[in-house]
Amino acid sequence: MDLANYYQIIEECIRNLGVNPVDCRGDKPGQWNLKKGSALVWVDIMYIEREQRAYFQVMSPVCPTPSTHLLEFYEELLEVNYGFYGVSFVKYENWIYIKMIREVDGLDVNEASAMLNRVGNYADHYDDFLKQKYGITEA
């Protein structure tokens, strides 16, 4: 599957943020890494062979899981998820991320920009907030 058109869409979004997309490219085609305030934002366009389908993913590491008050922490994440638009908190291993993923078909610059900004803005707010509230320090 030729994903070059979608790569151009993402690079246009990054350029519209005032950042050189070439400087943000990851190790593999279809990967970009940038910052939104204090938050890292990872952007991927990936083809999943077993599904014969490509996906657009925007993801940001927010914080490690806290060592105490886990029930309160997870309950807060679920309640905050309710108010999110098109993104959600997810847990992978011992980290919390904000993530969105969709099929790449039909993706345009406006939608990609909105999702990139949404993940970045939410992550930039919640990374500091959750770390402070739950006394989380990164190892």
Residue, then its C-alpha position, 0 to 999 in steps of 0.5 A: m500500500d502506498l502511504a506517501n500521500y498520507y505522509q505528506i498530510i502529516e508533514e503539512c500538519i507539522r509544518n503548520l505548527g511552525v516546525n520542520p517535519v524533516d527534523c521530526r521524522g523517526d527512524k522509520p518512514g511514517q514516524w514523527n516525534l515532536k513536542k507540544g509544551s512539555a509533552l512528547v507527541w508520537v505520530d505514526i502511519m502504519y500498515i498492518e499486514r495481517e489486517q491489510r489496512a493502514y492506521f493513523q495514530v497519535m500518542s503521547p506518554v503522560c506519566p508512569t503509573p503511581s506507586t500509591h492511590l491506584l484506585e483513585f488514579y484509575e478512577e480519575l482517568l476514566e472520569v476524564n476520558y468521558g470528557f475527551y473528544g476522540v482520544s483516551f487515556v490508555k495504559y501500556e506496561n507501567w505508563i499512561y498515554i493519551k492515544m487516538i487511532r483511526e484507519v488512514d482512509g479518508l484522512d485529511v489535513n484538517e482532521a489530522s491537525a485536529m487530532l495532533n493538537r488534541v492529543g498534544n494539548y491534553a497531554d501537555h495539561y495532564d502530564d504535569f497535573l497528574k504527576q503533581k497530584y499523585g506525586i509521580t516522579e519519572a525513574 
